[in-house]
Every structure is written in C-alpha cells, then in structure tokens.
Amino acid sequence: MKKAIDVNIGKVNFTIEDDAYIRLKSYLTD
C-alpha cells in the first residue's frame, strides 16, 4: 500500500506518494 506524504517546500504544500517522494529526494540530493 502506498502512503501519501505531506511535503512543504517554502510556502507550497502538496501531497505525494512515498515512492515519488523518494525519487524526488534522490533527485534533489544528487
């Protein structure tokens, strides 16, 4: 089961699934 993660970037709030969050995080920390 995928879970949603609330993400805060600056003043932008959005919800993404955990696998998308992992890919985003790895992309940003590349």
PDB file of N, CA, C and O in Angstrom:
ATOM      1  N   MET A   1       0.847  -1.206   0.000  1.00  0.00           N
ATOM      2  CA  MET A   1       0.000   0.000   0.000  1.00  0.00           C
ATOM      3  C   MET A   1       0.879   1.251   0.000  1.00  0.00           C
ATOM      4  O   MET A   1       1.835   1.359   0.767  1.00  0.00           O
ATOM      5  N   LYS A   2       0.537   2.170  -0.859  1.00  0.00           N
ATOM      6  CA  LYS A   2       1.282   3.418  -0.899  1.00  0.00           C
ATOM      7  C   LYS A   2       0.688   4.389   0.105  1.00  0.00           C
ATOM      8  O   LYS A   2      -0.522   4.419   0.331  1.00  0.00           O
ATOM      9  N   LYS A   3       1.554   5.171   0.694  1.00  0.00           N
ATOM     10  CA  LYS A   3       1.065   6.184   1.622  1.00  0.00           C
ATOM     11  C   LYS A   3       1.369   7.561   1.064  1.00  0.00           C
ATOM     12  O   LYS A   3       2.332   7.742   0.319  1.00  0.00           O
ATOM     13  N   ALA A   4       0.555   8.512   1.423  1.00  0.00           N
ATOM     14  CA  ALA A   4       0.758   9.875   0.959  1.00  0.00           C
ATOM     15  C   ALA A   4       1.625  10.618   1.961  1.00  0.00           C
ATOM     16  O   ALA A   4       1.505  10.427   3.171  1.00  0.00           O
ATOM     17  N   ILE A   5       2.493  11.462   1.444  1.00  0.00           N
ATOM     18  CA  ILE A   5       3.369  12.253   2.295  1.00  0.00           C
ATOM     19  C   ILE A   5       3.084  13.726   2.049  1.00  0.00           C
ATOM     20  O   ILE A   5       3.033  14.181   0.907  1.00  0.00           O
ATOM     21  N   ASP A   6       2.900  14.464   3.138  1.00  0.00           N
ATOM     22  CA  ASP A   6       2.711  15.906   3.012  1.00  0.00           C
ATOM     23  C   ASP A   6       4.081  16.559   2.903  1.00  0.00           C
ATOM     24  O   ASP A   6       4.947  16.343   3.751  1.00  0.00           O
ATOM     25  N   VAL A   7       4.271  17.346   1.875  1.00  0.00           N
ATOM     26  CA  VAL A   7       5.562  17.967   1.625  1.00  0.00           C
ATOM     27  C   VAL A   7       5.427  19.482   1.705  1.00  0.00           C
ATOM     28  O   VAL A   7       4.491  20.071   1.165  1.00  0.00           O
ATOM     29  N   ASN A   8       6.382  20.094   2.389  1.00  0.00           N
ATOM     30  CA  ASN A   8       6.403  21.548   2.489  1.00  0.00           C
ATOM     31  C   ASN A   8       7.668  22.074   1.833  1.00  0.00           C
ATOM     32  O   ASN A   8       8.774  21.773   2.282  1.00  0.00           O
ATOM     33  N   ILE A   9       7.513  22.854   0.778  1.00  0.00           N
ATOM     34  CA  ILE A   9       8.655  23.487   0.132  1.00  0.00           C
ATOM     35  C   ILE A   9       8.368  24.981   0.093  1.00  0.00           C
ATOM     36  O   ILE A   9       7.514  25.451  -0.658  1.00  0.00           O
ATOM     37  N   GLY A  10       9.093  25.702   0.911  1.00  0.00           N
ATOM     38  CA  GLY A  10       8.813  27.124   1.026  1.00  0.00           C
ATOM     39  C   GLY A  10       7.413  27.296   1.593  1.00  0.00           C
ATOM     40  O   GLY A  10       7.131  26.849   2.705  1.00  0.00           O
ATOM     41  N   LYS A  11       6.543  27.937   0.840  1.00  0.00           N
ATOM     42  CA  LYS A  11       5.160  28.115   1.281  1.00  0.00           C
ATOM     43  C   LYS A  11       4.220  27.224   0.488  1.00  0.00           C
ATOM     44  O   LYS A  11       2.999  27.368   0.564  1.00  0.00           O
ATOM     45  N   VAL A  12       4.802  26.295  -0.279  1.00  0.00           N
ATOM     46  CA  VAL A  12       3.988  25.414  -1.108  1.00  0.00           C
ATOM     47  C   VAL A  12       3.752  24.106  -0.377  1.00  0.00           C
ATOM     48  O   VAL A  12       4.697  23.447   0.057  1.00  0.00           O
ATOM     49  N   ASN A  13       2.501  23.737  -0.244  1.00  0.00           N
ATOM     50  CA  ASN A  13       2.145  22.492   0.416  1.00  0.00           C
ATOM     51  C   ASN A  13       1.499  21.563  -0.590  1.00  0.00           C
ATOM     52  O   ASN A  13       0.572  21.958  -1.297  1.00  0.00           O
ATOM     53  N   PHE A  14       1.977  20.335  -0.659  1.00  0.00           N
ATOM     54  CA  PHE A  14       1.342  19.369  -1.532  1.00  0.00           C
ATOM     55  C   PHE A  14       1.555  17.968  -1.005  1.00  0.00           C
ATOM     56  O   PHE A  14       2.404  17.744  -0.142  1.00  0.00           O
ATOM     57  N   THR A  15       0.796  17.036  -1.514  1.00  0.00           N
ATOM     58  CA  THR A  15       0.868  15.654  -1.062  1.00  0.00           C
ATOM     59  C   THR A  15       1.274  14.760  -2.221  1.00  0.00           C
ATOM     60  O   THR A  15       0.718  14.839  -3.316  1.00  0.00           O
ATOM     61  N   ILE A  16       2.264  13.901  -1.953  1.00  0.00           N
ATOM     62  CA  ILE A  16       2.708  12.962  -2.974  1.00  0.00           C
ATOM     63  C   ILE A  16       2.812  11.582  -2.363  1.00  0.00           C
ATOM     64  O   ILE A  16       2.810  11.436  -1.141  1.00  0.00           O
ATOM     65  N   GLU A  17       2.903  10.574  -3.205  1.00  0.00           N
ATOM     66  CA  GLU A  17       3.066   9.223  -2.702  1.00  0.00           C
ATOM     67  C   GLU A  17       4.515   9.000  -2.307  1.00  0.00           C
ATOM     68  O   GLU A  17       5.416   9.688  -2.787  1.00  0.00           O
ATOM     69  N   ASP A  18       4.730   8.026  -1.423  1.00  0.00           N
ATOM     70  CA  ASP A  18       6.053   7.838  -0.849  1.00  0.00           C
ATOM     71  C   ASP A  18       7.114   7.493  -1.889  1.00  0.00           C
ATOM     72  O   ASP A  18       8.258   7.929  -1.758  1.00  0.00           O
ATOM     73  N   ASP A  19       6.765   6.722  -2.918  1.00  0.00           N
ATOM     74  CA  ASP A  19       7.759   6.368  -3.928  1.00  0.00           C
ATOM     75  C   ASP A  19       8.164   7.580  -4.764  1.00  0.00           C
ATOM     76  O   ASP A  19       9.323   7.714  -5.158  1.00  0.00           O
ATOM     77  N   ALA A  20       7.203   8.454  -5.029  1.00  0.00           N
ATOM     78  CA  ALA A  20       7.511   9.679  -5.754  1.00  0.00           C
ATOM     79  C   ALA A  20       8.387  10.585  -4.894  1.00  0.00           C
ATOM     80  O   ALA A  20       9.271  11.273  -5.405  1.00  0.00           O
ATOM     81  N   TYR A  21       8.137  10.580  -3.585  1.00  0.00           N
ATOM     82  CA  TYR A  21       8.926  11.384  -2.655  1.00  0.00           C
ATOM     83  C   TYR A  21      10.367  10.908  -2.624  1.00  0.00           C
ATOM     84  O   TYR A  21      11.294  11.718  -2.599  1.00  0.00           O
ATOM     85  N   ILE A  22      10.558   9.593  -2.625  1.00  0.00           N
ATOM     86  CA  ILE A  22      11.908   9.028  -2.611  1.00  0.00           C
ATOM     87  C   ILE A  22      12.661   9.414  -3.879  1.00  0.00           C
ATOM     88  O   ILE A  22      13.835   9.780  -3.821  1.00  0.00           O
ATOM     89  N   ARG A  23      11.984   9.333  -5.026  1.00  0.00           N
ATOM     90  CA  ARG A  23      12.631   9.720  -6.282  1.00  0.00           C
ATOM     91  C   ARG A  23      12.952  11.205  -6.298  1.00  0.00           C
ATOM     92  O   ARG A  23      14.019  11.608  -6.762  1.00  0.00           O
ATOM     93  N   LEU A  24      12.038  12.016  -5.797  1.00  0.00           N
ATOM     94  CA  LEU A  24      12.258  13.454  -5.747  1.00  0.00           C
ATOM     95  C   LEU A  24      13.426  13.786  -4.839  1.00  0.00           C
ATOM     96  O   LEU A  24      14.267  14.620  -5.175  1.00  0.00           O
ATOM     97  N   LYS A  25      13.478  13.132  -3.686  1.00  0.00           N
ATOM     98  CA  LYS A  25      14.537  13.395  -2.718  1.00  0.00           C
ATOM     99  C   LYS A  25      15.893  12.985  -3.282  1.00  0.00           C
ATOM    100  O   LYS A  25      16.878  13.707  -3.127  1.00  0.00           O
ATOM    101  N   SER A  26      15.942  11.827  -3.936  1.00  0.00           N
ATOM    102  CA  SER A  26      17.206  11.374  -4.519  1.00  0.00           C
ATOM    103  C   SER A  26      17.637  12.298  -5.657  1.00  0.00           C
ATOM    104  O   SER A  26      18.831  12.504  -5.876  1.00  0.00           O
ATOM    105  N   TYR A  27      16.672  12.849  -6.372  1.00  0.00           N
ATOM    106  CA  TYR A  27      16.971  13.785  -7.454  1.00  0.00           C
ATOM    107  C   TYR A  27      17.549  15.087  -6.903  1.00  0.00           C
ATOM    108  O   TYR A  27      18.519  15.623  -7.438  1.00  0.00           O
ATOM    109  N   LEU A  28      16.948  15.582  -5.836  1.00  0.00           N
ATOM    110  CA  LEU A  28      17.397  16.846  -5.259  1.00  0.00           C
ATOM    111  C   LEU A  28      18.745  16.713  -4.569  1.00  0.00           C
ATOM    112  O   LEU A  28      19.499  17.683  -4.488  1.00  0.00           O
ATOM    113  N   THR A  29      19.058  15.511  -4.069  1.00  0.00           N
ATOM    114  CA  THR A  29      20.311  15.316  -3.341  1.00  0.00           C
ATOM    115  C   THR A  29      21.375  14.672  -4.223  1.00  0.00           C
ATOM    116  O   THR A  29      22.393  14.194  -3.722  1.00  0.00           O
ATOM    117  N   ASP A  30      21.142  14.658  -5.532  1.00  0.00           N
ATOM    118  CA  ASP A  30      22.087  14.034  -6.452  1.00  0.00           C
ATOM    119  C   ASP A  30      23.383  14.833  -6.516  1.00  0.00           C
ATOM    120  O   ASP A  30      24.303  14.459  -7.243  1.00  0.00           O
TER     121      ASP A  30
END
